[in-house]
Amino acid sequence: MTSKFDKQKFFSGKNYDELKAECLKNGSLFEDPDFPAAESSVFYTAAKQVKLDWLRPKVILTTEPQFIVQGATRFDIKQGGMGDCWLLAAMATLTQYPKLFGGVVPHSQSFDRDYAGIFKFNFWVFGDWKEIYVDDRIPTKDGKMIFLHSADVTEFWSALFEKAYAKLVGSYEAMDGGSMGEAYEDFTGGIAEEFDLADKPPKNLLGIMMKAYERNSLMGAAIIMPIQKANGEIDMRPMIRLRNPWGSEHEWKGKWSDGSEEWNSITDEVKKEIGLVVNDDGEFWMDFKDFSDCFNDLELCHLSPDNLEDRDPITGQPAKKWCMSRLDGYWRRKLNAGGSPTNPETFWINPQYHFEVIDYDEDDDKNEGTVIISLMQKDRRKLRLENRDNLVIGFIIFKMDGPASRPLSREQLHEDNAVEWSRTYTSAREICVRMKLPPGNIIILIITGHYCLVPSTYEAGDEGDFLIRIFSEKPVASGQIDDKTAIKECEDLATMSLRLAFEKITGKDGEMNAYQLQNLLKSVFSIGEKQVDGFSIETCKSLLAYRDRDVSGKLSFYEMKLLWDDVKFWKVAFDKYDADKSGSFNSYELREALYNLGISVSQSTFNALVQRHSSREDKIFLDDFLHLMARVMTMFGQLLVR
């Protein structure tokens, strides 16, 4: 499993293996320069910083420390002074999945064999597995560990695990507040789904939990099983096993609680089969109805196929697996950060992604397919150090008649045409929505089952990177809808007689150079029209080069006439798509103009054009636009057929 992890290199420029070998060779203990033993690694809020002692386990204990003592279990972990019980709960769940736990916490590490004061862990970071190393200096106060630690004082895997995660997100304080789903994802690469049980839980919640259980989704444990009572009766009852990371202080005291009369009526064989342990461990059982009534939220983490256990860790039966699609993207100001539908002029320029529901669920009587879509913003927790909060994000899904060869237009992406929403826009790291959609089929030659997913920030212009993942019971085809860099022919325009003006400027030579073209354009655009500022010589040279068929450096009258048709056509487009009549384009107006001129460019090409041809004020004037059009047409190497 380790082969898929990227070897981490921070400012030191070396990875774990190189650093450990260097320490062993020098007889030194590793000190991490990228996550130093300093208050700044604990708190990013200056007012909270206190003096701490960073001690290695061999100094904290009078006995020999151990990395893992007799295997890691969900009962190992005790919370400290940081508000990261969400992390603790996710870690406890992880211990129940040996394959997953071994991938995140490599077992080969120890405090005796080849000890060099350096330990490594593996985390899923926005789509890729990363190897994170730390030294083993742990923050203490009065010689005692102040954060997460193991119940066995000689065991240190959990404290070092927490330190590695703190390094990943920037500091210990950055972990103050979070969700189990977020941690589940970082430990497994899965997709987290949350249900509000206090508001309107789905009617088929038990079915959702059962399907999640069959696929080894992380949620503690949920199982329907026959309960055989001591009198021999069989009671089919949905039961939920839970664990409170704070211990037994707040255990359930109702039906099926530890020592209840319900458990006393169950045979010892059944108790042993389900692993019932009655002690002060914070673990307890509830029936499904009590669980639904008493809890506000349910978080599931569905595992990606490559990380899924081949067999159920409890029953030993072959595990069912989700199908997954992954799409990476970004929002950039002036390029594709169009904002939510509350920004109707720019929403359509957001990134667009096509996906097709190919088949329906096995047990679905409506012939629909389950699709779980996750939109996650990347690296925002680290940006707390820069006082930058999460973006407000969401997505909308539109129905398509078939696969799209180019992005949908502004009219097609009107919110009235949406078939699904992400419920609301949220500042959470991730928004995840489960939906049922009909699969692809052909009805009267109209292909259905094709959908366009449009992720966006709420405010236009907000920049960030994102990851989209689509989980489904059956395979789902997906991909970005982007323009290919190409050009289509446009209709001919009525020609204009320029011979008198042309001959007046060129004289006997009969050919026009760039400087003469500059004078001609200025004079023509000032007749019968609003005065246009002069055209730069760079623009005129590019225009000339575009229509200079014989590469003579000059234009014949025929070449000039073709160029003039182009310029007039582009000028009409400029006036039409200058929506605010400011005499200039912003990047959104430019994209719409190019789109309607029949010119398709990829996002990367469009970004390059904007950077090259916009002014310092991020405006594109007529001169800039004509220059851009000439360069684009020359780049394609095609002449329009008029």
C-alpha positions as semicolon CSV with decimal commas, in nm:
position;residue;x (nm);y (nm);z (nm)
1;M;0,000;0,000;0,000
2;T;0,288;0,237;0,064
3;S;0,377;0,251;-0,304
4;K;0,093;0,493;-0,369
5;F;0,213;0,748;-0,113
6;D;0,410;1,050;-0,231
7;K;0,739;1,085;-0,044
8;Q;0,708;1,412;0,141
9;K;0,976;1,677;0,104
10;F;0,942;2,003;0,292
11;F;1,195;2,287;0,313
12;S;1,465;2,041;0,410
13;G;1,441;1,893;0,061
14;K;1,461;1,536;0,196
15;N;1,203;1,266;0,255
16;Y;1,151;1,038;0,555
17;D;1,388;0,763;0,442
18;E;1,668;1,008;0,364
19;L;1,629;1,196;0,693
20;K;1,617;0,880;0,904
21;A;1,924;0,735;0,734
22;E;2,110;1,060;0,791
23;C;2,020;1,065;1,163
24;L;2,122;0,702;1,212
25;K;2,452;0,768;1,037
26;N;2,525;1,076;1,251
27;G;2,393;0,926;1,575
28;S;2,149;1,217;1,616
29;L;1,776;1,247;1,680
30;F;1,563;1,420;1,419
31;E;1,432;1,772;1,483
32;D;1,171;1,882;1,233
33;P;1,251;2,228;1,092
34;D;0,915;2,243;0,913
35;F;0,710;2,187;1,230
36;P;0,936;2,315;1,508
37;A;0,900;2,256;1,881
38;A;0,756;2,604;1,930
39;E;0,432;2,769;2,037
40;S;0,360;2,864;1,675
41;S;0,316;2,495;1,593
42;V;0,046;2,471;1,858
43;F;-0,136;2,805;1,828
44;Y;-0,181;3,036;1,533
45;T;-0,365;3,283;1,760
46;A;-0,096;3,486;1,936
47;A;-0,318;3,552;2,240
48;K;-0,347;3,180;2,310
49;Q;0,022;3,101;2,305
50;V;0,163;2,964;2,630
51;K;0,498;2,822;2,726
52;L;0,517;2,447;2,668
53;D;0,788;2,187;2,707
54;W;0,848;1,962;2,407
55;L;0,966;1,625;2,533
56;R;1,044;1,297;2,364
57;P;0,870;0,981;2,494
58;K;1,201;0,848;2,626
59;V;1,218;1,159;2,848
60;I;0,850;1,161;2,949
61;L;0,867;0,801;3,075
62;T;1,096;0,624;3,315
63;T;1,020;0,302;3,127
64;E;1,073;0,217;2,761
65;P;0,806;0,372;2,533
66;Q;0,623;0,168;2,269
67;F;0,477;0,277;1,939
68;I;0,182;0,033;1,949
69;V;0,108;-0,196;2,245
70;Q;-0,057;-0,527;2,157
71;G;-0,235;-0,387;1,854
72;A;-0,429;-0,064;1,813
73;T;-0,791;-0,064;1,929
74;R;-1,074;0,188;1,955
75;F;-1,023;0,197;2,332
76;D;-0,661;0,318;2,308
77;I;-0,726;0,689;2,262
78;K;-0,788;0,958;2,524
79;Q;-0,861;1,322;2,445
80;G;-0,649;1,607;2,574
81;G;-0,702;1,981;2,596
82;M;-0,768;2,051;2,226
83;G;-1,123;2,050;2,090
84;D;-1,056;1,772;1,843
85;C;-1,286;1,496;1,970
86;W;-1,398;1,464;1,607
87;L;-1,044;1,355;1,523
88;L;-1,033;1,113;1,816
89;A;-1,362;0,952;1,716
90;A;-1,243;0,905;1,357
91;M;-0,913;0,757;1,477
92;A;-1,099;0,514;1,702
93;T;-1,311;0,400;1,409
94;L;-1,002;0,362;1,190
95;T;-0,853;0,107;1,430
96;Q;-1,139;-0,130;1,344
97;Y;-1,021;-0,153;0,982
98;P;-0,674;-0,315;0,986
99;K;-0,598;-0,253;0,619
100;L;-0,687;0,115;0,644
101;F;-0,511;0,164;0,977
102;G;-0,192;-0,001;0,852
103;G;-0,188;0,229;0,552
104;V;-0,218;0,545;0,763
105;V;-0,003;0,425;1,057
106;P;0,287;0,209;0,931
107;H;0,341;-0,066;1,191
108;S;0,714;-0,112;1,131
109;Q;0,809;0,191;1,344
110;S;0,939;0,161;1,699
111;F;1,140;0,326;1,977
112;D;1,410;0,060;1,984
113;R;1,495;-0,080;1,641
114;D;1,658;0,191;1,424
115;Y;1,516;0,466;1,645
116;A;1,605;0,813;1,514
117;G;1,333;1,032;1,667
118;I;1,136;1,047;1,339
119;F;0,799;0,886;1,258
120;K;0,581;0,887;0,948
121;F;0,209;0,873;0,874
122;N;0,009;0,876;0,553
123;F;-0,287;1,104;0,484
124;W;-0,514;1,158;0,187
125;V;-0,472;1,521;0,082
126;F;-0,734;1,646;-0,163
127;G;-0,707;1,356;-0,402
128;D;-0,358;1,218;-0,340
129;W;-0,187;1,023;-0,063
130;K;0,095;1,211;0,113
131;E;0,359;1,079;0,351
132;I;0,393;1,314;0,650
133;Y;0,688;1,283;0,889
134;V;0,736;1,441;1,233
135;D;0,989;1,427;1,512
136;D;0,871;1,271;1,839
137;R;0,894;1,583;2,056
138;I;0,547;1,613;2,212
139;P;0,402;1,927;2,378
140;T;0,379;1,883;2,756
141;K;0,300;2,085;3,067
142;D;0,460;1,985;3,395
143;G;0,587;1,670;3,231
144;K;0,244;1,551;3,115
145;M;0,112;1,536;2,760
146;I;-0,157;1,801;2,717
147;F;-0,318;1,676;2,398
148;L;-0,437;1,343;2,264
149;H;-0,270;1,035;2,412
150;S;-0,320;0,662;2,462
151;A;-0,486;0,498;2,760
152;D;-0,164;0,298;2,806
153;V;0,094;0,558;2,915
154;T;0,372;0,366;2,737
155;E;0,198;0,381;2,395
156;F;0,258;0,680;2,166
157;W;0,113;0,609;1,821
158;S;-0,196;0,823;1,889
159;A;-0,002;1,127;2,016
160;L;0,233;1,117;1,718
161;F;-0,060;1,060;1,483
162;E;-0,222;1,379;1,616
163;K;0,105;1,570;1,576
164;A;0,142;1,459;1,214
165;Y;-0,215;1,570;1,140
166;A;-0,147;1,904;1,312
167;K;0,153;1,948;1,083
168;L;-0,063;1,867;0,783
169;V;-0,321;2,136;0,869
170;G;-0,071;2,392;1,003
171;S;-0,100;2,373;1,383
172;Y;-0,274;2,199;1,673
173;E;-0,516;2,490;1,706
174;A;-0,621;2,447;1,343
175;M;-0,779;2,117;1,455
176;D;-1,000;2,292;1,711
177;G;-1,343;2,214;1,572
178;G;-1,418;1,983;1,283
179;S;-1,626;1,689;1,175
180;M;-1,565;1,316;1,182
181;G;-1,644;1,309;0,813
182;E;-1,356;1,544;0,739
183;A;-1,114;1,324;0,933
184;Y;-1,256;1,007;0,779
185;E;-1,178;1,144;0,435
186;D;-0,823;1,242;0,527
187;F;-0,760;0,894;0,669
188;T;-0,920;0,693;0,389
189;G;-0,967;0,898;0,074
190;G;-1,338;0,822;0,105
191;I;-1,633;1,054;0,061
192;A;-1,819;1,183;0,368
193;E;-2,195;1,215;0,375
194;E;-2,392;1,385;0,653
195;F;-2,756;1,343;0,747
196;D;-2,952;1,582;0,968
197;L;-3,155;1,347;1,185
198;A;-3,309;1,630;1,386
199;D;-3,462;1,801;1,084
200;K;-3,578;1,575;0,801
201;P;-3,392;1,245;0,791
202;P;-3,446;1,052;0,467
203;K;-3,732;0,804;0,479
204;N;-3,498;0,525;0,373
205;L;-3,229;0,607;0,632
206;L;-3,205;0,249;0,752
207;G;-3,163;0,128;0,394
208;I;-2,891;0,388;0,335
209;M;-2,708;0,274;0,649
210;M;-2,741;-0,091;0,549
211;K;-2,594;-0,026;0,204
212;A;-2,315;0,175;0,367
213;Y;-2,251;-0,110;0,609
214;E;-2,236;-0,363;0,324
215;R;-1,967;-0,147;0,161
216;N;-1,764;-0,106;0,481
217;S;-1,844;0,264;0,511
218;L;-1,704;0,421;0,828
219;M;-1,981;0,506;1,073
220;G;-1,902;0,296;1,374
221;A;-2,111;-0,017;1,310
222;A;-2,468;-0,056;1,187
223;I;-2,626;-0,399;1,149
224;I;-2,960;-0,573;1,134
225;M;-2,933;-0,914;1,293
226;P;-3,153;-1,176;1,455
227;I;-3,149;-1,149;1,833
228;Q;-3,215;-1,482;2,003
229;K;-3,360;-1,436;2,348
230;A;-3,297;-1,668;2,640
231;N;-3,646;-1,818;2,594
232;G;-3,560;-1,915;2,235
233;E;-3,764;-1,643;2,059
234;I;-3,611;-1,475;1,752
235;D;-3,636;-1,096;1,743
236;M;-3,538;-0,927;1,412
237;R;-3,424;-0,587;1,526
238;P;-3,209;-0,314;1,368
239;M;-2,934;-0,241;1,620
240;I;-2,672;0,034;1,622
241;R;-2,343;0,009;1,810
242;L;-2,191;0,345;1,913
243;R;-1,896;0,475;2,108
244;N;-1,864;0,807;2,288
245;P;-1,498;0,918;2,267
246;W;-1,534;1,088;2,605
247;G;-1,583;0,750;2,772
248;S;-1,871;0,621;2,980
249;E;-1,977;0,952;3,134
250;H;-2,251;1,008;2,876
251;E;-2,343;0,653;2,779
252;W;-2,698;0,567;2,677
253;K;-2,912;0,466;2,975
254;G;-3,227;0,353;2,793
255;K;-3,326;0,027;2,626
256;W;-3,035;-0,198;2,529
257;S;-2,790;0,003;2,740
258;D;-2,517;-0,181;2,931
259;G;-2,673;-0,404;3,196
260;S;-3,030;-0,341;3,077
261;E;-3,304;-0,603;3,104
262;E;-3,307;-0,628;2,724
263;W;-2,949;-0,758;2,722
264;N;-3,023;-0,985;3,016
265;S;-3,280;-1,160;2,798
266;I;-3,022;-1,238;2,526
267;T;-2,823;-1,562;2,517
268;D;-2,452;-1,557;2,595
269;E;-2,380;-1,699;2,249
270;V;-2,537;-1,399;2,076
271;K;-2,357;-1,157;2,307
272;K;-2,028;-1,320;2,216
273;E;-2,112;-1,320;1,844
274;I;-2,172;-0,945;1,831
275;G;-1,878;-0,862;2,058
276;L;-2,078;-0,719;2,347
277;V;-1,848;-0,582;2,617
278;V;-2,005;-0,428;2,926
279;N;-1,757;-0,200;3,099
280;D;-1,671;0,169;3,137
281;D;-1,546;0,211;2,780
282;G;-1,803;0,452;2,639
283;E;-1,939;0,191;2,396
284;F;-2,309;0,108;2,392
285;W;-2,593;-0,023;2,178
286;M;-2,928;0,131;2,076
287;D;-3,212;0,011;1,862
288;F;-3,260;0,204;1,539
289;K;-3,568;0,399;1,648
290;D;-3,402;0,530;1,965
291;F;-3,092;0,615;1,763
292;S;-3,299;0,814;1,509
293;D;-3,487;0,997;1,785
294;C;-3,188;1,085;2,003
295;F;-2,915;1,186;1,758
296;N;-2,898;1,507;1,556
297;D;-2,645;1,408;1,290
298;L;-2,518;1,098;1,118
299;E;-2,190;1,102;0,925
300;L;-2,094;0,823;0,687
301;C;-1,766;0,788;0,501
302;H;-1,787;0,576;0,189
303;L;-1,452;0,422;0,098
304;S;-1,301;0,442;-0,249
305;P;-1,256;0,102;-0,418
306;D;-0,876;0,093;-0,379
307;N;-0,897;0,141;-0,001
308;L;-1,188;-0,088;0,067
309;E;-1,135;-0,403;0,266
310;D;-1,182;-0,707;0,043
311;R;-1,392;-0,865;0,315
312;D;-1,615;-0,730;0,587
313;P;-1,400;-0,709;0,905
314;I;-1,687;-0,836;1,121
315;T;-1,872;-1,095;0,909
316;G;-1,585;-1,200;0,682
317;Q;-1,814;-1,184;0,378
318;P;-1,693;-1,028;0,047
319;A;-1,739;-0,652;0,065
320;K;-1,942;-0,460;-0,191
321;K;-1,765;-0,162;-0,344
322;W;-1,859;0,183;-0,466
323;C;-1,769;0,308;-0,813
324;M;-1,585;0,642;-0,812
325;S;-1,509;0,924;-1,058
326;R;-1,272;1,209;-0,977
327;L;-1,254;1,558;-1,130
328;D;-1,007;1,833;-1,031
329;G;-1,066;2,199;-1,105
330;Y;-1,026;2,560;-0,999
331;W;-1,194;2,900;-0,998
332;R;-0,990;3,197;-1,117
333;R;-1,094;3,560;-1,128
334;K;-1,135;3,695;-1,483
335;L;-1,138;3,338;-1,615
336;N;-1,407;3,111;-1,471
337;A;-1,503;3,233;-1,121
338;G;-1,858;3,319;-1,219
339;G;-2,024;3,291;-0,879
340;S;-2,369;3,152;-0,799
341;P;-2,689;3,205;-1,004
342;T;-2,735;3,529;-0,812
343;N;-2,475;3,653;-1,063
344;P;-2,669;3,581;-1,387
345;E;-2,426;3,768;-1,609
346;T;-2,131;3,548;-1,511
347;F;-2,266;3,220;-1,369
348;W;-2,240;3,050;-1,708
349;I;-1,859;3,087;-1,723
350;N;-1,807;2,855;-1,423
351;P;-1,639;2,520;-1,494
352;Q;-1,879;2,259;-1,631
353;Y;-1,861;1,881;-1,596
354;H;-2,058;1,614;-1,777
355;F;-2,158;1,287;-1,616
356;E;-2,381;1,007;-1,735
357;V;-2,582;0,769;-1,518
358;I;-2,543;0,448;-1,716
359;D;-2,734;0,194;-1,506
360;Y;-2,981;0,184;-1,218
361;D;-2,942;0,034;-0,871
362;E;-3,002;-0,337;-0,837
363;D;-3,288;-0,302;-0,588
364;D;-3,444;0,021;-0,717
365;D;-3,808;-0,020;-0,823
366;K;-3,806;0,318;-1,002
367;N;-3,509;0,224;-1,224
368;E;-3,297;0,510;-1,092
369;G;-2,929;0,518;-1,003
370;T;-2,785;0,644;-0,675
371;V;-2,526;0,917;-0,721
372;I;-2,335;1,079;-0,432
373;I;-2,160;1,398;-0,543
374;S;-1,897;1,572;-0,332
375;L;-1,753;1,918;-0,396
376;M;-1,449;1,986;-0,175
377;Q;-1,244;2,305;-0,155
378;K;-0,875;2,244;-0,116
379;D;-0,620;2,362;0,142
380;R;-0,848;2,609;0,323
381;R;-0,771;2,493;0,682
382;K;-0,405;2,588;0,631
383;L;-0,513;2,934;0,513
384;R;-0,640;3,011;0,863
385;L;-0,281;3,115;0,929
386;E;-0,338;3,395;0,675
387;N;-0,682;3,486;0,819
388;R;-0,848;3,348;0,507
389;D;-1,173;3,165;0,565
390;N;-1,337;2,895;0,361
391;L;-1,510;2,996;0,042
392;V;-1,887;2,966;0,024
393;I;-1,945;2,689;-0,231
394;G;-2,220;2,484;-0,392
395;F;-2,317;2,320;-0,717
396;I;-2,612;2,285;-0,954
397;I;-2,698;2,001;-1,191
398;F;-2,864;2,053;-1,528
399;K;-3,022;1,796;-1,760
400;M;-2,857;1,747;-2,099
401;D;-2,992;1,591;-2,419
402;G;-2,662;1,409;-2,473
403;P;-2,285;1,445;-2,443
404;A;-2,176;1,807;-2,489
405;S;-1,896;1,903;-2,726
406;R;-1,872;2,249;-2,572
407;P;-1,986;2,424;-2,252
408;L;-2,355;2,502;-2,216
409;S;-2,459;2,859;-2,291
410;R;-2,590;3,125;-2,057
411;E;-2,947;3,050;-2,164
412;Q;-2,907;2,676;-2,109
413;L;-2,768;2,732;-1,758
414;H;-3,060;2,934;-1,631
415;E;-3,150;2,821;-1,281
416;D;-3,503;2,735;-1,394
417;N;-3,348;2,448;-1,594
418;A;-3,174;2,294;-1,291
419;V;-3,276;1,941;-1,189
420;E;-3,076;1,919;-0,864
421;W;-2,905;2,160;-0,625
422;S;-2,654;2,113;-0,346
423;R;-2,935;2,223;-0,110
424;T;-2,755;2,543;-0,017
425;Y;-2,425;2,726;-0,048
426;T;-2,200;2,658;0,250
427;S;-1,862;2,759;0,392
428;A;-1,788;2,399;0,495
429;R;-1,479;2,233;0,348
430;E;-1,705;2,001;0,152
431;I;-2,063;1,976;0,041
432;C;-2,197;1,629;-0,035
433;V;-2,538;1,541;-0,181
434;R;-2,704;1,206;-0,245
435;M;-2,955;1,190;-0,529
436;K;-3,144;0,945;-0,747
437;L;-3,124;1,006;-1,123
438;P;-3,256;0,808;-1,420
439;P;-2,987;0,630;-1,623
440;G;-2,911;0,681;-1,990
441;N;-3,152;0,540;-2,244
442;I;-3,290;0,638;-2,585
443;I;-3,649;0,760;-2,608
444;I;-3,763;0,896;-2,947
445;L;-3,401;0,958;-3,042
446;I;-3,346;1,184;-2,739
447;I;-3,067;1,059;-2,514
448;T;-3,143;1,095;-2,144
449;G;-2,931;1,024;-1,842
450;H;-2,675;1,293;-1,928
451;Y;-2,615;1,572;-1,678
452;C;-2,406;1,888;-1,647
453;L;-2,261;1,967;-1,303
454;V;-2,165;2,332;-1,242
455;P;-1,961;2,399;-0,923
456;S;-1,931;2,759;-0,811
457;T;-1,849;2,993;-0,528
458;Y;-2,131;3,215;-0,406
459;E;-1,950;3,539;-0,489
460;A;-1,820;3,595;-0,840
461;G;-1,443;3,639;-0,851
462;D;-1,360;3,421;-0,548
463;E;-1,055;3,208;-0,626
464;G;-0,979;2,855;-0,510
465;D;-0,906;2,497;-0,608
466;F;-1,159;2,219;-0,576
467;L;-1,208;1,845;-0,610
468;I;-1,525;1,677;-0,732
469;R;-1,590;1,310;-0,661
470;I;-1,886;1,105;-0,776
471;F;-1,968;0,781;-0,593
472;S;-2,228;0,544;-0,736
473;E;-2,347;0,187;-0,703
474;K;-2,296;0,139;-1,078
475;P;-2,026;0,304;-1,296
476;V;-2,078;0,669;-1,397
477;A;-1,895;0,821;-1,694
478;S;-1,770;1,178;-1,632
479;G;-1,538;1,450;-1,761
480;Q;-1,493;1,825;-1,799
481;I;-1,685;2,009;-2,067
482;D;-1,434;2,248;-2,219
483;D;-1,398;2,423;-2,550
484;K;-1,137;2,281;-2,781
485;T;-0,907;2,540;-2,929
486;A;-1,062;2,569;-3,275
487;I;-1,241;2,811;-3,504
488;K;-1,546;2,778;-3,723
489;E;-1,618;2,973;-4,035
490;C;-1,843;3,277;-4,016
491;E;-2,071;3,418;-4,282
492;D;-1,948;3,676;-4,530
493;L;-2,001;4,044;-4,454
494;A;-2,094;4,310;-4,705
495;T;-1,773;4,453;-4,843
496;M;-1,692;4,822;-4,839
497;S;-1,508;5,019;-5,104
498;L;-1,182;5,139;-4,956
499;R;-1,000;5,194;-5,287
500;L;-0,999;5,575;-5,274
501;A;-0,870;5,586;-4,918
502;F;-0,625;5,305;-4,992
503;E;-0,484;5,472;-5,305
504;K;-0,463;5,808;-5,132
505;I;-0,244;5,664;-4,858
506;T;-0,034;5,419;-5,061
507;G;0,018;5,631;-5,374
508;K;0,196;5,469;-5,665
509;D;0,334;5,191;-5,444
510;G;-0,008;5,025;-5,431
511;E;0,071;4,837;-5,108
512;M;0,013;4,937;-4,747
513;N;0,258;4,898;-4,459
514;A;0,171;4,884;-4,089
515;Y;0,213;5,259;-4,031
516;Q;-0,013;5,343;-4,325
517;L;-0,267;5,093;-4,196
518;Q;-0,256;5,270;-3,861
519;N;-0,346;5,602;-4,026
520;L;-0,621;5,443;-4,235
521;L;-0,790;5,279;-3,938
522;K;-0,785;5,598;-3,737
523;S;-0,934;5,803;-4,018
524;V;-1,203;5,551;-4,108
525;F;-1,314;5,491;-3,751
526;S;-1,356;5,865;-3,694
527;I;-1,599;5,907;-3,988
528;G;-1,965;5,870;-3,902
529;E;-1,883;5,697;-3,573
530;K;-1,778;5,786;-3,224
531;Q;-1,412;5,886;-3,230
532;V;-1,190;5,588;-3,150
533;D;-0,851;5,639;-2,992
534;G;-0,558;5,556;-3,212
535;F;-0,455;5,198;-3,277
536;S;-0,112;5,089;-3,157
537;I;0,153;4,996;-3,409
538;E;0,174;4,651;-3,247
539;T;-0,195;4,594;-3,322
540;C;-0,154;4,712;-3,680
541;K;0,147;4,487;-3,736
542;S;-0,050;4,188;-3,609
543;L;-0,349;4,277;-3,829
544;L;-0,121;4,310;-4,130
545;A;0,054;3,980;-4,058
546;Y;-0,281;3,804;-4,035
547;R;-0,384;3,898;-4,394
548;D;-0,036;3,921;-4,550
549;R;-0,070;3,612;-4,770
550;D;0,257;3,647;-4,955
551;V;0,453;3,746;-4,643
552;S;0,572;4,064;-4,812
553;G;0,528;4,281;-4,504
554;K;0,263;4,485;-4,688
555;L;-0,102;4,452;-4,789
556;S;-0,240;4,465;-5,141
557;F;-0,582;4,621;-5,184
558;Y;-0,740;4,276;-5,201
559;E;-0,571;4,175;-4,876
560;M;-0,669;4,508;-4,721
561;K;-1,034;4,456;-4,821
562;L;-1,042;4,117;-4,652
563;L;-0,885;4,264;-4,340
564;W;-1,134;4,550;-4,338
565;D;-1,424;4,304;-4,344
566;D;-1,271;4,131;-4,043
567;V;-1,216;4,455;-3,853
568;K;-1,573;4,575;-3,913
569;F;-1,707;4,236;-3,807
570;W;-1,499;4,237;-3,489
571;K;-1,599;4,597;-3,415
572;V;-1,969;4,503;-3,436
573;A;-1,906;4,213;-3,197
574;F;-1,714;4,441;-2,961
575;D;-2,004;4,688;-2,943
576;K;-2,261;4,411;-2,904
577;Y;-2,095;4,226;-2,618
578;D;-1,972;4,533;-2,431
579;A;-2,270;4,481;-2,202
580;D;-2,212;4,779;-1,974
581;K;-2,118;5,008;-2,267
582;S;-1,798;5,106;-2,094
583;G;-1,595;5,104;-2,414
584;S;-1,402;4,802;-2,290
585;F;-1,441;4,431;-2,217
586;N;-1,393;4,255;-1,889
587;S;-1,288;3,891;-1,918
588;Y;-1,648;3,769;-1,895
589;E;-1,762;3,989;-2,185
590;L;-1,458;3,880;-2,385
591;R;-1,538;3,512;-2,336
592;E;-1,897;3,563;-2,449
593;A;-1,783;3,759;-2,755
594;L;-1,538;3,488;-2,858
595;Y;-1,799;3,221;-2,798
596;N;-2,050;3,394;-3,025
597;L;-1,787;3,465;-3,289
598;G;-1,744;3,090;-3,316
599;I;-1,405;3,084;-3,147
600;S;-1,358;2,816;-2,883
601;V;-1,052;2,820;-2,661
602;S;-0,966;2,607;-2,361
603;Q;-0,950;2,769;-2,018
604;S;-0,571;2,767;-2,019
605;T;-0,557;2,932;-2,364
606;F;-0,819;3,188;-2,262
607;N;-0,625;3,271;-1,947
608;A;-0,312;3,331;-2,156
609;L;-0,505;3,562;-2,392
610;V;-0,644;3,767;-2,104
611;Q;-0,305;3,802;-1,938
612;R;-0,143;3,906;-2,267
613;H;-0,400;4,156;-2,391
614;S;-0,564;4,319;-2,086
615;S;-0,455;4,650;-1,939
616;R;-0,334;4,714;-1,587
617;E;-0,696;4,782;-1,492
618;D;-0,793;4,438;-1,624
619;K;-0,977;4,599;-1,916
620;I;-0,963;4,507;-2,284
621;F;-1,021;4,804;-2,516
622;L;-1,103;4,790;-2,888
623;D;-0,735;4,816;-2,980
624;D;-0,656;4,523;-2,746
625;F;-0,946;4,321;-2,887
626;L;-0,841;4,370;-3,250
627;H;-0,485;4,277;-3,156
628;L;-0,610;3,964;-2,979
629;M;-0,831;3,863;-3,273
630;A;-0,547;3,904;-3,521
631;R;-0,317;3,692;-3,307
632;V;-0,581;3,421;-3,259
633;M;-0,662;3,405;-3,630
634;T;-0,294;3,393;-3,722
635;M;-0,238;3,121;-3,465
636;F;-0,502;2,902;-3,625
637;G;-0,354;2,971;-3,966
638;Q;-0,695;2,988;-4,133
639;L;-0,863;3,252;-4,349
640;L;-1,232;3,309;-4,309
641;V;-1,430;3,221;-4,619
642;R;-1,643;3,521;-4,684
